[in-house]
Amino acid sequence: MVSWRDFLDEAPTVAEIFGRRHAATGKLCLLATLRADGYPRISPIEPRIFEDQLVLVGMPDTNKFRDLGRDPRFNLHTATVDAYVGDGDAKLWGLVRNLPDQGLHARFADDLYAESGMDLRGQVFDPFFVADLTGGSSIEMVDGVLVITIWRPGQGERTVRKS
């Protein structure tokens, strides 16, 4: 498992662009999962970083969470509206696991309430998916050159430039 702290240390460029785009969209991202018939599904989600983990929670009993319960593979893409990616763009991928720790859920709900006013305190989170990252990438335009940064755990970042 790669913790969020490990990701920040190993992939500073991808992490910075992901963080910047995540914040700029009010935490909105697009989540790719696999449907039961094997076709991809894209769904909006507002992932959160909590206690050094990337948490993928949301409205219970949705197709995206049924998908993840069946097949834990995911891709998370920062939402973008700029075809020229002037502000950059990032993707993370990996596997989710469900953490049924009620104490963690309570702390998460308290933190969510303190940050956003959304009151989910006392509610049951089932599932409570956290991400184990297996890779990530980012793109950005730098002086008219497309800079692609790719990260794999334990390998650091590598950069490809395309003019």
N, C-alpha and C positions, 0 to 999 in steps of 0.2 A: 504494500500500500504506500502511496505517495501522499504525504500530508500536504496541506496547503502551504505550510512553511517551507517544506522541501521544494515544492513547485516554485515558490517565489525565489528561493535560493538558486535553483538549477536553471530556471528559465526567466530571467529578469525582463527580457524584452517582450516575450509572449505575455507574461504576467502583467506588465505595465499596460500594454495595449488592451488586454482583456479587462483589466480594472478600469481603465479610462472609458472604454466603450460601455461597459456594464453600468458605470455610474451615469454616463451621459444619457442613457435610455431609461433611467429610473429602474434599473436592474432587469429590464426586459431582454430576454434571449430567446432563441429558437432551439428547441430540443428535437433531435432526430432519434426515433426509436424504430423498432421493427414490429410491424403488425403480425398477427397470428398467421396470415397467409404469406408472410415473407416480404411484403412490400414495405417501403419506408413510410413513416409518418412524421410530419413536422408539426410541432405544437408550440405555442407560446408558453413561456415559463419565466418566473422571477427567482432564479437561484440566489442563495444567500451564503455568505461565508460566515460560519459560526463555529467557535471553539476549534479553529484550525482545520475545518472541514468545509468542503463545498457541499451544500445541502440542497437537494432537489425535492422540495415539497410543494404541495399545492392542494387544490380541491380534490378530495378523496373520490374514489370510484370513477376515475376518468380513464379513457382509453390509453393515454400515455403511461399511466402508472400500471395498468394491466399489462401493457407491452413490456415495461421494465421488470415486472414481476415474473414474466415468462422468459424474457431474454434480457439480461442486465446490461447489454451493450448500449452505449449512447454516444451521441455527438452533440455538443453544445456550441452554438454559434451566436456571437454577439449580433444584435439587431443593427442593421445598417440601412440607410436610405440614400447614401451617396455612392453612385455608380463608380466614381473615381477614387473611392476610399481615402479621401483626404484626411480623415480622422483615424484611419487604420481600421482593422478588422481582425478578429481572433476566433479560433475554434479550439475547443478542448474535447478530448474523447477518452473513454475508459469504460469502467464497469461500475454499476451501483450495487450497494448492499443495503439491506433494510436493518436499521438499528432500532429495536423495540425498547430502548432504555427510556422509561417514563420520566426519570429525573432529567435526562437530556432534553426530552420534549418540553418539559415544564420550563427549563431555563431558556430554551429556544423561544417559546411563546412569550415569556417575560421580556426577552430582548426585542422580539418583533414588536411588542406593544410599546416598549420604551422608544423604539426608533420610529415607528410608523403610526402608532395609534390603533393598528389593527389588533383587535382583542380576540385571540384564540386561546387565551389562558383557560385551562381546565378541559380543553378538548383533547380527544385522542387522535394522535397522528398515526395512521396505519394505511399505507406504509410511511416510513420516515427514511427516505433514501439519502445516502451520502455517497459521494463519488470517489472511486479509486482511479486516479488519472493514469492513463497509459500513453498519453501523448498530447501534443498541442501544436498549433501553428498560428502565425500572425502575418499580416501583410500591411505595408504602409508605403506611401510614396515619399521618397526622399530625394529632393533636387531632380525631379522628373524620372527617377529610377524606382521601379517596383522592387521593394525589399521584402523577401519572404524569409521568415525565421521559423525553423522547425525544431521541436524539442521532443526528446524521448528520455524517460527516466534513466538516470545514471550516465547519460551520454552528453548532457549539456545541450546547448543550442548550436545549430549550424545555420548559416545564412546563404541565401541564393539571391543574386541581383539580376533583374531583367530590365533592359532599357527599351 
